[in-house]
Amino acid sequence: MYAKYLKEKAKAKVAVLYQNDDFARICSRVQGAVAGGIKVVAEESYEVTDPSVSAQMTSLARSKADVLLNITTPKFGSQALAADAKNTKWNPLHIVNNVSSSATVLKPVGFKNVQGVVSATYFKDPPTRSGPTTRR
């Protein structure tokens, strides 16, 4: 879904932050393949044992990418969003994977600082308790 969104931004230069594990590498490769002509100009990974992603965000900011694809877990997603909010010289479109799009990730950064962030979620709509309805 994110790759399809990126296709609309054909000339975008993308930076990717991801956890150094199979899930993130697969997500990154699949999105890159689907996006086709999207140019990835920088990639940084982190380990779950890292205290922060500050160094990775500094490196990604130097890339001058138009888009930051954030494929992280909540702790590091929040850190990346906070680092992005503090960096006034680099202001990419920040795409956050659904794992890090919850209010528990966004609230510590400050909702005013995450305006314009793009994400998706897969939660069921509570009013439709018995599932989808058919309109006649």
N, C-alpha and C positions, 0 to 999 in steps of 0.2 A: 504494500500500500504506500509506504514512504517512497519507494522507488518510482511508482507511478506518479506521485506528487512531484518528485524531482524532475521527471521528464518534461513537465510543464515549464521548468526553468532550464531550458536547454543549454544555456551558456553558463550555468552555475559551476563554480569551483567548490568542491565539497571537501571538508575535513571530517574525519571519523575518529571518535573516541570510543573504545570498546574494552571490555574485560577480556583478559587473555585466556579465553577458554573456547571450547568447540562451538558453543551456542553463538557467541558473538562473531566468531570467524565465519560461521555459516551464514548468519544474517548479513554480514558485510558483503560476502561474495555473491549471495543471491540478489541482494539489492543492487549491487554493482552490475550484475549480469542483466537484470531486468531493466535497469536504468539506461543501459547501453551507452549512449553518447555522453553521459555525465562524467565530468573529469574529477577524479579524486586527487587532490593536490597534497594531502597530508593524512597520515594515520598515526594514531598513538594508542597504545594499549596500557593497561594497568593490571596489577596483580591484586587479588582479594586481600592480601596482607599489607598492601601499600596504605600508609596513613592518609594520603590524599592524592588528588589528581592535579594538583597545582602546577607541577612541572610540565605535565602533559598539556594542560590548557595553555600555558605560556608558549610551548612549542607550536601548538595548533594555531594560536593567534598570529604567530610570525608568518604563517602560510598565506594570510590575507584572504582566506576562503570566504565565499559568499554565504555558505551553508555549513552548519555544524550538525552532523548526524551523531547523536548521543545514544549509543547502545550500551547502557550501563545499568547497574543495579541501583536501588534507591539511595544508599549512602553516597555513592560516587556521582549519581545523577544530580543530587542536591548540591554537591560540591562544584560540579561543572556549571550548573546554572548560576551559582553564587559567583564563581570566577568570571563567567560571561557578563553578569550584571555589573561587576566592578570594573571591567575593562571598557573604558569609554572610547578607546581608539579602534577596537575591533567589535563590530556589531553584526555578526552573521545572523541569518535566519536560523534559529535553534530548533531542531527537530529532536524530540525526546521519544524514545521507545515507550511502549505502553507500560512496561515494568516500572518505569520511573516517572509516570505521569500523574500519580495520585497526589491528593492534597497533603499527605504526610511528607512528600518530597518537596512540593512547591511552597508550602507555608513557611518553612524556616528561611527560605530565600526572600520571602516577602512577595505577596501576590502582585504588587505594583511592579516588581522587578522581573516578572515572568510574562508580562503582557506580550503577545505576539508569538509566544512559543507554540510550535505545532506538535500535536500528538494525536493519539487515538486511544480508545478504550474498548473493552469488550464486555462491559457489564450489562446484565439484563435489565430492561426497563421494569421497575417495580410494579407499575400499574397493570402490567400484563402478566399476572400471576400464573395463569394457566398456559402461557405461551402466546404465540402470535394469533391474531384474530383475522378472520376473513370478512371484508366488507362486501356487502351486496348492493 
